[in-house]
């Protein structure tokens, strides 16, 4: 039966007892409003570990001014049912005051990989992400932690932090889960009206256009960027935050595209909703 833990002390004790018994713990951190993308992470973690922990915490430090912290969707009862159905052993749901006690002043900066893309358009976002994930790692003491590739830059930030700080947790990337029309699953998809939802498929279609160019042997990055931007630009409700072609590990812009491939990545507002998506072109980069 799933246990619901609300304090840091409860979570630490739960994990300590199982680690001391030689058991492995898989961990899926979330901000709740769970969808099939989250559940796929849980199922993989469930298969690969003795115990499964999921956290639900809407982390205030990763939201910027005028972002959607106050309106971020929440469904705690439905989330709890979904976790139990996925075989979650412990659901950690801390309060803000437990995670950020009075006079909290310590933050984690992952410098280079957090700088471009969403780091440029959402200053301070990845500082908040890295800080809360490190705190959760220290509290849960998991053997492995599972993150979706849809949030590609976030995944790279966390992998870099784990490597640089010698954290005793394995970071497991998991494939993006998409709806039948290709739109990447996201809690923020719930903000979309029916017409916005139809137009949002342009992100996936733009990435498919980049894939076609790569298969044709196209080497000039500007041609990829134009083709992707043109596809998105056909939708009247779409406004591009960024469309880029970058190195899959450093996230720096590429001067040319060779057989090793590239990462096509974008952030687009559909109406008031900011969506992100990406696609790795080729398979020559070894992580």
N, C-alpha and C positions, 0 to 999 in steps of 0.2 A: 504493500500500500504506500502511495506517495506521501511523503512528509512535506509540509509547508513550513519553511523556516523564515523568520522575519528579522532576526538579529545577527550581527556579525559573529557574536560569540556562539550562537546555536550552530551556524554554518561551519565554523572552524572545528567545533567539537565533533560534529557529524562526520566531517571529512577525516579528521585525525584518527578517529576510531577505525575507519575503513582502511586508511593507508597503513596504519600500524598492523592490520591483519593481512597486509600484503596484497590488497585489492587495488585494481586500477579504476580511476574515475574519469569518465568523459564529461566534458563541460560545454554547454551551448549558452553563451550569454546573449540575451535579447532585450529589446525595449518593449516587448509585448505586442498585442494585437496580432497574434500569431497567424501565419498563413502557411501554405504548403512548402514554401522555401525554408522556413524555420523547422517545420516538422521533418523535412528530409534530412536536415542536420542532426536532429535528435535520433532519427532512426539509424543513421550511420554510426553515431556515437554509441547508441544502445548495442549495436552488433559488435562493436570493437572493444568494449570495456565491461568490467564487472558491474559498475554502477554508473548511473547517468544523473547529472545535475544540470538543471536549467535555471538561469536567473532571469527575472523580469525587473528592469529598473530603467525608467526614463531619465537618462543622465542629463542634468541641467547644464553641466559645464561644456557640453559639445554643441549646444544651441547658441547661435549668435543673436544679437539684438534684432528684433522684428522677425525672428524665425518662429516656428510653430510649436514651441515648447508647451504653451498653455492649451493648445488645441490638438496636441498629438493624440491620435486615437487610442482608446483604452477599452479593454473587454476582459477584466480580470477573471470573471467566472468562466467564460468560454475558454480563455487561455488555460485555466487550471484543468478543465476537462480534457482539452487537447493534449496537455502534458501527460496526464494520467494515461490516456489512450496510447501514447507513444512509449510508455514504460519508464517515465521519469521517476527516479527514486527520491529525489529531493528537489523541491522548487524553492529557490531562494528569492524572496521578495522584500528587500530591505527598504527602509525609509530614507528620505533625503538626509535627515539629521544623523542617521547612523553612518552613512557613507561620507558625508562632509560635516564633520563635527565643528563646533565653534572655533574660529580662528584658523580654519584650514588654510594652508598656504604653500603646499608642496605639489608641484605639477611636473609632468613628464613631457619633454620635447624630443621628438624624433625628427631631426632637422631637415635633411635633404629630401627624403622621399615624401615628406608631408608638405613640401613647399608649393609644387605646381598644382594644376587641375583644381580639385575641390579645395585644396589648401589655399590657393590664391583667391578663390571667390568666397570662401567661408573662413576668414581669419580666426585662428584659435580653435577651430573645430577639432583638429586632430590632436591638439594638446589635451582637450577634454576627453577624447576617445582613448588615447594612450594612458592617461591618468586613471580613468575608471577601470579600464581593462587590467592594468597592473594591480589595482586594488582588488579586483575580483579574483585574479590569479592568486594573490596572496591569501585571500580569504578561503577560496574553494580548494586550493591545493590539488588541482586536477592533474592527471597524467597527460591528457590530451585535451585540446580545445578546438572547436569546429567553427569555421567561418565561411560564409558564402562568397563566391567569386564575383557576384554582382557588385558588391562593395569592394572593388579591386584595390583601390588605393588604401582603404582602411586595412585590408588584408596585408598589404605590403608594409604598412606602418607597424602593424602588430608583429609580423614576422621579424622585421628589423629590430624592434624593441626586444623581443624574446632572444634574438641572437646576441645583440650588443650587451644586454644585461645578464646573459647566461641564465635565463629563467629555466627552471626544471619542468617545462611543459612543452609538449610537441604541438605545433600549430598545424592543423589539418585543413587544407582548402577543399571546398565542396562546390560542385558545379552549380551554376545559376539555374533556378527552376523558373520556367516560363509558362504563361497561359497558352492556349492553343493557337492564338494568333501571333505569338512570339514576344508579347510584352513581358518583361521581367517582373516577377512577383515582388511586391513591395507593400508595406503597410500604408504608405502614402497614396497608393492607387485608390484607396477608399475616398480620397478627396475629389476624384475626377467625376464630372458629370458624364452622362451617356455620350454626348458628342465629344467631350474631351477624351474619353476612353477610346473612342474610335480613332481619333487623331494621334493618340499616344503611340500607336503601333509604328509610327514613323521612326522612332529610335531604333527598333529592331531592324526595320527595313533599310535604314541607312547603314547599319553594320553589315547587313547582308550584301549591300552594294560594295562596301570595302572588301569583303571576302571575295567577291567576283573579280575585283580589280587585282587582288593579290594572286588569284589563280591564273589570271591572264599574264602575270609577270610584270605588272606596273611597278616602276621603281621610284617615281616622283611623288613625295608626300603631298605636295599641293594638289595633285590630281585626286588623291583620296579625300582630302579635306573639302574640296569643291563638290565632289560627287555626294558626300555625306550631307554637307550643308544644303545643297540643292534639294535633296530629298526631304529634309526636315522643313525647308522653306516653303514647300508646297502646302503645308498645313497652316491655315490662318491663325490658329490659336497657339502655335509653337513659337517660342522665343529661345534662341540658342544662348546658353551661358558659355559653354566652350565645346568645341569639337577638335580633337587632337589625335595625332598618330605619334606614339611614344615607344621608347624601349620598355619592354614588359617588367623589367626589374628596377631600373633607375627612374622610370617615368619621365625621362628627359626626351625632348623632341628629337626625331631622327632626321638626318640630312638626306638619307635615301633608304629605300626598302630593298633588302636582298632576300635570299632564300631562307635566312633565319627567321624572318617575319617581323611582326610589330604588334603593338596593342592599339586598337582603335577604341577610343573612349570618349564619352560625351556626357554633358549635363544639359538638359533642355527643360524649360518651363512650358508646361501645357496649361494654359490659363494661369492660375496662381500656384500650381503644383510643380515643384522641381523634381524631375526624375533623372536618374543616372543609369547608364548601361555601358557595356564594353564587350569587346570580342578580341581574343588573341588570334592573330593571323599567322599561320604556320606553326611549326612545332620545334623549331631549331634552338630555342632558348631553354637551357637546362637550369632549373631553379635550385 
